[in-house]
């Protein structure tokens, strides 16, 4: 509030009054934004900072542990605002947000969350998360990443291997190789029934059944023959992968350690986040992304930002989202720094990809269509449950 003029000094108290009245007036019968939400949404950055400093704190549920680095950077930029970050998986966050909404309380202000099919199909549809696009970003974020929730970046769940053991590149060039004897018991991933983004990966395989069918013939030199009761090549791949002693774990770090640990003679391969390669030096890993895999190495999906409906700190919530989206510099500045790594793909057109990153088109990952995935996701989960 160092340089506010008289008009702004009058505006901020009015906004805070609107916030209090607006929150009291919102009912579960309407998902329309309150007057206070609309007022905060159109504030300039300077106005938002002043209002957020009045609130003094902000609570963020985050699907990534990098929220710790964000917290440090945010509080250095805005020392008058305490950012309280909670690192939980998207699956846990979805359940928590739904439970809190049902109880009529809002414990968090911001949800930084993946698993877009469920987030958009349930949390947005139920009015639990509201969208906020900082006015300054309207021209630097493509329209498809502004609705129904603002996307911060594209993340991945793709095939990764140990580059120390395979210095010449990926040992796999076709997903169907993972179902062969050479990889029996040597493919690792988080249980799709535990983590939603891995279920989204399996669902995408089913949605891309035509591509999986073509890849089968490319790999084995003959058309695919489906087992009884299996509808398409995507489901057949999942069944064959599980039958080949797929190793399921409950945590991504366990996948990364299994694949990437140094000094392995015959390490496994598996699906994980390309961006986790950033931890190679600290963890003693040799993770590398598998390029040139037919029909695709995995999926890319949006990491989303939403304001929790009824957020107790509505101005600070929007300020955090503004901060996380980065600045106009090629690297996004301190707010985006934790995510400026190979394997994370910024949506802001003002940013450049890290020098050592494989381009999104070059990677060839399938881009998840949340609506299509949400439509058959439960069917795929039921199929996997039967396999287990």
PyMOL commands that set and color helices and strands:
alter all, ss='L'
color gray80, all
select helices_A, chain A and resi 6-25+35-41+45-55+67-77+90-103+116-124+135-137+143-145+175-179+181-183+196-207+209-220+233-243+252-260+274-283+314-324+333-339+360-363+370-387
alter helices_A, ss='H'
color red, helices_A
select strands_A, chain A and resi 57-62+82-87+110-113+129-130+150-162+187-190+247-249+269-272+287-289+298-308+345-346+366-367
alter strands_A, ss='S'
color yellow, strands_A
deselect
rebuild
show_as cartoon
